[in-house]
């Protein structure tokens, strides 16, 4: 495949298609070449042809393993890294760190998803639960690194190698042909930046659309403004895309590569989770279903779309909600005689 250098074509862009090709060769094969397909029932429900790429069937149950492993590829065994995470990035760093002999300390929210907490610890990470949201976890991680010699702070949306590792998803997506629009969840921005870097270099007319939770719109606001825009608070069930204080490097990449940003509500995310379970037989966490939610509720351009199902580490209460029976009026029982 001939590679157009998107870095040269986009002045100031710190990502490279050549690095994405290197990542495809370097990252752990357990994260590569994930299933991607069109399901007729899902496409009928969404009213257009939609290819889904499933990034949940791997040891960390999310796409994060790609970027974390490519980042760890550049470190020496014995290194010590510190990061903030709601859980999926922390799992990925812990898994890649164990494989490469790197110690990982994760700062997670005080109400961290217990499923993600257990899995981070199972992969060998030290986890400190502190703070109400991603911004407070990041601040705590920075304070710890400042007081602890020999530790390296790793910020998911900042490091080019993490975005380039995630960009291997774009390389694989284009094996499925051409798309009018690719729709991607946006948290820290590494996924959409990496995928867009590859796709814009090879299919420049393909539209790249990002999806934020309406209760955590900072990246959408930042993209529109062309500069980082923080919000005083964030409130969403989609912990995987909860961001209140954007990373400037990530905002610059999105400004250069992304064509549009849309918002979806928590109810939209739950409906998309149910749609994935009913049509694909897949359980997704709210952030993992954000692309489907956006396709379902927004009039996005094109007849052929693609999206990435990014994670399946559900909170127990979200799993219970998905499994709740539905009565003959279409209402879902949520317990103790209540209906949704």
C-alpha positions as CSV (number, residue, x, y, z in Angstrom):
1,X,0.0,0.0,0.0
2,X,1.4,3.4,-1.0
3,X,1.3,5.8,1.9
4,X,0.6,9.4,1.5
5,X,2.4,11.3,4.3
6,X,-0.5,13.0,6.2
7,X,2.1,14.5,8.5
8,X,3.7,16.4,5.6
9,X,0.3,17.3,4.1
10,X,-1.0,18.7,7.4
11,X,1.6,21.1,8.9
12,X,2.0,20.8,12.6
13,X,0.5,17.3,12.8
14,X,2.6,15.1,15.1
15,X,1.2,11.7,13.9
16,X,2.5,9.7,10.9
17,X,1.0,7.0,8.7
18,X,4.4,5.5,8.6
19,X,4.4,5.1,12.4
20,X,0.9,3.5,12.2
21,X,2.4,0.9,9.8
22,X,5.2,0.3,12.3
23,X,2.6,-0.1,15.0
24,X,0.8,-2.7,13.0
25,X,3.9,-4.8,13.0
26,X,5.0,-4.1,16.6
27,X,1.9,-4.4,18.8
28,X,0.8,-7.6,20.4
29,X,-1.1,-9.8,17.8
30,X,-3.8,-10.4,20.4
31,X,-5.1,-6.8,19.7
32,X,-4.7,-6.8,15.9
33,X,-7.0,-7.8,13.0
34,X,-10.2,-7.7,14.9
35,X,-13.6,-8.7,13.3
36,X,-15.3,-6.2,11.1
37,X,-18.5,-6.9,9.2
38,X,-21.9,-5.6,8.1
39,X,-24.9,-7.1,9.9
40,X,-28.1,-6.9,7.8
41,X,-30.4,-6.6,10.9
42,X,-28.3,-3.8,12.4
43,X,-28.1,-2.0,9.1
44,X,-31.9,-2.3,8.6
45,X,-32.5,-0.8,12.0
46,X,-30.1,2.1,11.3
47,X,-31.5,2.7,7.8
48,X,-28.2,2.5,6.0
49,X,-25.2,0.1,5.5
50,X,-23.0,0.1,8.6
51,X,-19.8,-1.8,9.1
52,X,-18.9,-2.5,12.7
53,X,-15.4,-3.2,13.9
54,X,-15.4,-5.2,17.1
55,X,-12.7,-4.2,19.6
56,X,-14.0,-6.0,22.6
57,X,-12.7,-9.6,22.1
58,X,-9.3,-9.2,23.6
59,X,-7.7,-9.4,27.1
60,X,-8.6,-5.9,28.1
61,X,-12.0,-5.9,26.3
62,X,-11.3,-2.6,24.5
63,X,-9.3,-0.9,21.7
64,X,-7.0,0.6,24.3
65,X,-4.5,-2.3,24.1
66,X,-3.3,-1.2,20.7
67,X,-2.0,2.3,21.8
68,X,-0.8,1.2,25.2
69,X,1.3,-1.7,23.7
70,X,2.8,0.5,21.0
71,X,3.7,3.1,23.6
72,X,5.3,0.4,25.9
73,X,7.2,-0.8,22.9
74,X,9.4,2.3,23.2
75,X,10.2,1.8,27.0
76,X,12.9,-0.2,28.6
77,X,12.1,-3.0,31.1
78,X,12.2,-1.8,34.6
79,X,10.6,1.6,33.8
80,X,7.8,2.9,36.1
81,X,4.8,4.7,34.6
82,X,1.9,6.5,36.1
83,X,-1.4,7.3,34.4
84,X,-5.0,8.4,35.1
85,X,-7.8,6.3,33.8
86,X,-11.4,5.4,34.3
87,X,-10.3,1.8,33.7
88,X,-9.9,0.8,30.1
89,X,-6.6,2.6,29.5
90,X,-5.4,1.5,32.9
91,X,-6.1,-2.1,32.0
92,X,-4.3,-1.7,28.7
93,X,-1.3,-0.1,30.3
94,X,-1.2,-2.8,33.0
95,X,-1.5,-5.6,30.5
96,X,1.2,-4.2,28.2
97,X,3.4,-3.3,31.2
98,X,3.3,-6.8,32.5
99,X,4.3,-8.2,29.1
100,X,7.2,-5.7,28.8
101,X,8.4,-5.6,32.4
102,X,7.1,-2.1,33.1
103,X,5.5,-1.2,36.5
104,X,2.2,0.7,36.2
105,X,0.4,2.8,38.7
106,X,-3.1,4.0,37.8
107,X,-5.1,6.8,39.4
108,X,-8.8,6.1,38.9
109,X,-12.0,7.8,40.1
110,X,-13.2,7.1,43.6
111,X,-16.3,5.4,42.1
112,X,-14.2,3.3,39.7
113,X,-16.1,0.6,37.8
114,X,-15.5,-2.5,40.0
115,X,-15.1,-4.7,36.9
116,X,-12.4,-2.4,35.6
117,X,-10.7,-2.1,39.0
118,X,-10.5,-5.9,39.4
119,X,-9.1,-6.3,36.0
120,X,-6.4,-3.6,36.4
121,X,-5.3,-5.2,39.6
122,X,-5.3,-8.7,38.0
123,X,-2.9,-7.4,35.3
124,X,-0.6,-6.2,38.0
125,X,-1.3,-2.5,38.2
126,X,-1.2,-0.6,41.5
127,X,-4.5,1.4,41.6
128,X,-5.2,4.5,43.6
129,X,-8.9,5.5,43.7
130,X,-9.2,9.2,44.1
131,X,-11.2,12.1,42.6
132,X,-14.6,12.6,41.1
133,X,-13.7,12.6,37.4
134,X,-10.9,12.3,34.9
135,X,-9.5,15.8,35.6
136,X,-9.1,15.2,39.3
137,X,-7.5,11.8,38.6
138,X,-5.1,13.4,36.2
139,X,-4.2,16.1,38.8
140,X,-3.5,13.4,41.4
141,X,-1.3,11.4,39.0
142,X,0.7,14.6,38.2
143,X,1.2,15.3,41.9
144,X,2.4,11.8,42.5
145,X,4.9,11.9,39.7
146,X,6.2,15.3,40.9
147,X,6.9,13.8,44.3
148,X,8.2,10.4,43.2
149,X,11.6,10.4,41.4
150,X,12.0,7.9,38.6
151,X,8.3,7.7,37.5
152,X,7.1,8.8,34.1
153,X,3.7,10.4,33.6
154,X,1.7,9.0,30.6
155,X,-1.3,10.9,29.4
156,X,-3.5,9.0,27.0
157,X,-4.5,11.8,24.7
158,X,-1.1,13.4,24.7
159,X,1.4,10.7,23.5
160,X,1.6,10.3,19.7
161,X,2.5,6.6,20.0
162,X,-0.8,5.9,21.7
163,X,-2.8,7.6,18.9
164,X,-0.6,5.8,16.3
165,X,-1.3,2.5,17.9
166,X,-5.0,3.2,17.8
167,X,-4.6,4.2,14.2
168,X,-4.0,0.6,13.2
169,X,-7.8,0.3,13.4
170,X,-8.0,2.7,10.5
171,X,-5.5,0.6,8.5
172,X,-7.6,-2.5,9.1
173,X,-10.9,-0.7,8.4
174,X,-9.9,0.3,4.9
175,X,-9.5,-3.4,4.1
176,X,-13.2,-3.5,4.2
177,X,-13.5,-1.0,1.3
178,X,-14.4,2.6,1.1
179,X,-16.8,4.4,3.4
180,X,-18.6,7.7,3.1
181,X,-18.3,8.4,6.9
182,X,-16.5,6.8,9.8
183,X,-18.0,7.5,13.2
184,X,-15.9,7.2,16.3
185,X,-16.3,7.7,20.1
186,X,-14.2,10.6,21.5
187,X,-12.9,10.6,25.0
188,X,-9.2,11.7,25.2
189,X,-9.1,11.8,21.3
190,X,-6.4,9.2,20.7
191,X,-8.7,6.8,18.8
192,X,-10.2,9.3,16.4
193,X,-6.9,11.1,15.8
194,X,-5.0,7.9,14.9
195,X,-7.8,6.5,12.7
196,X,-8.3,9.8,11.0
197,X,-4.6,10.2,10.3
198,X,-4.6,6.9,8.4
199,X,-7.9,7.3,6.6
200,X,-7.3,10.9,5.5
201,X,-3.9,9.8,4.0
202,X,-5.6,7.1,2.0
203,X,-9.2,8.1,1.5
204,X,-9.2,11.9,1.9
205,X,-12.8,12.3,1.0
206,X,-14.1,10.0,3.8
207,X,-15.7,12.1,6.5
208,X,-14.6,11.5,10.1
209,X,-17.2,12.2,12.7
210,X,-16.5,12.2,16.4
211,X,-19.1,11.4,19.1
212,X,-19.1,12.9,22.7
213,X,-21.5,12.4,25.5
214,X,-23.8,15.4,25.9
215,X,-22.9,15.4,29.6
216,X,-19.2,15.6,28.8
217,X,-18.9,17.8,25.7
218,X,-15.5,19.4,26.2
219,X,-13.8,17.8,23.1
220,X,-16.8,18.8,20.9
221,X,-16.6,22.3,22.2
222,X,-12.8,22.3,21.8
223,X,-13.1,21.1,18.2
224,X,-15.6,23.8,17.4
225,X,-13.5,26.5,19.0
226,X,-10.2,25.3,17.7
227,X,-8.7,25.4,21.2
228,X,-9.0,23.5,24.4
229,X,-12.3,24.3,26.2
230,X,-12.8,22.8,29.6
231,X,-16.1,22.5,31.4
232,X,-16.8,23.0,35.1
233,X,-18.2,19.5,35.5
234,X,-19.0,16.4,33.5
235,X,-22.0,14.0,34.0
236,X,-22.4,10.9,31.9
237,X,-22.8,7.2,32.3
238,X,-20.2,6.8,29.6
239,X,-17.1,6.8,31.8
240,X,-14.9,5.8,28.8
241,X,-15.5,9.1,27.1
242,X,-15.8,11.3,30.2
243,X,-13.4,14.2,29.7
244,X,-13.7,17.6,31.4
245,X,-10.2,19.2,30.6
246,X,-9.0,18.4,27.1
247,X,-5.4,17.7,26.2
248,X,-4.1,20.5,24.0
249,X,-2.2,18.1,21.7
250,X,-5.3,16.1,21.2
251,X,-7.4,19.2,20.3
252,X,-4.8,20.2,17.7
253,X,-5.0,16.8,16.0
254,X,-8.8,16.8,16.0
255,X,-8.8,20.3,14.6
256,X,-6.6,19.1,11.7
257,X,-8.3,15.8,11.0
258,X,-11.9,15.6,12.1
259,X,-14.8,16.8,9.9
260,X,-17.6,17.0,12.5
261,X,-18.5,16.3,16.1
262,X,-21.9,15.3,17.5
263,X,-23.4,14.7,20.9
264,X,-25.5,11.8,22.2
265,X,-27.4,11.6,25.5
266,X,-27.2,8.8,28.1
267,X,-30.6,7.4,26.9
268,X,-29.2,7.3,23.4
269,X,-26.3,5.3,24.6
270,X,-28.4,2.8,26.4
271,X,-30.6,2.3,23.4
272,X,-27.5,1.7,21.3
273,X,-26.3,-0.9,23.8
274,X,-29.7,-2.7,23.5
275,X,-29.5,-2.5,19.7
276,X,-26.0,-4.1,19.7
277,X,-27.2,-6.8,22.1
278,X,-30.3,-7.5,20.0
279,X,-28.8,-7.5,16.6
280,X,-25.1,-8.4,17.0
281,X,-25.3,-10.4,20.2
282,X,-22.7,-8.2,21.8
283,X,-22.6,-6.5,25.2
284,X,-21.1,-3.0,25.1
285,X,-20.4,-0.5,27.8
286,X,-22.0,2.9,27.1
287,X,-18.9,4.5,25.5
288,X,-18.4,1.5,23.4
289,X,-21.8,2.0,21.8
290,X,-21.4,5.8,21.2
291,X,-20.8,5.4,17.4
292,X,-24.0,3.4,17.0
293,X,-25.9,5.9,19.1
294,X,-24.8,8.7,16.9
295,X,-25.7,6.9,13.7
296,X,-29.1,6.1,15.1
297,X,-30.0,9.6,16.3
298,X,-28.1,11.9,13.8
299,X,-28.6,12.4,10.1
300,X,-25.0,11.6,9.2
301,X,-24.0,11.8,5.6
302,X,-23.5,8.9,3.3
303,X,-24.9,5.5,2.4
304,X,-22.1,3.4,3.8
305,X,-20.8,4.1,7.2
306,X,-18.4,2.4,9.6
307,X,-18.0,2.6,13.4
308,X,-15.9,1.0,16.1
309,X,-17.4,-0.9,19.1
310,X,-14.7,0.2,21.5
311,X,-15.3,-1.5,24.9
312,X,-17.3,-4.0,26.8
313,X,-16.4,-3.5,30.4
314,X,-19.9,-2.8,31.7
315,X,-20.8,-1.8,35.2
316,X,-22.8,-4.5,36.9
317,X,-25.9,-2.2,37.1
318,X,-25.7,-1.6,33.3
319,X,-25.6,-5.3,32.6
320,X,-28.6,-5.8,34.9
321,X,-30.4,-3.0,33.0
322,X,-29.7,-4.7,29.6
323,X,-30.9,-8.0,30.9
324,X,-34.1,-6.6,32.5
325,X,-37.3,-8.1,30.9
326,X,-39.6,-6.0,28.8
327,X,-43.4,-6.1,29.3
328,X,-46.1,-6.2,26.6
329,X,-46.1,-2.4,26.4
330,X,-42.4,-2.3,25.6
331,X,-41.4,-0.9,29.0
332,X,-38.4,-2.4,30.7
333,X,-38.5,-3.5,34.3
334,X,-35.7,-2.0,36.4
335,X,-36.5,-3.7,39.7
336,X,-38.9,-3.5,42.6
337,X,-42.0,-3.0,40.4
338,X,-40.5,0.0,38.6
339,X,-40.4,0.4,34.9
340,X,-38.2,2.4,32.6
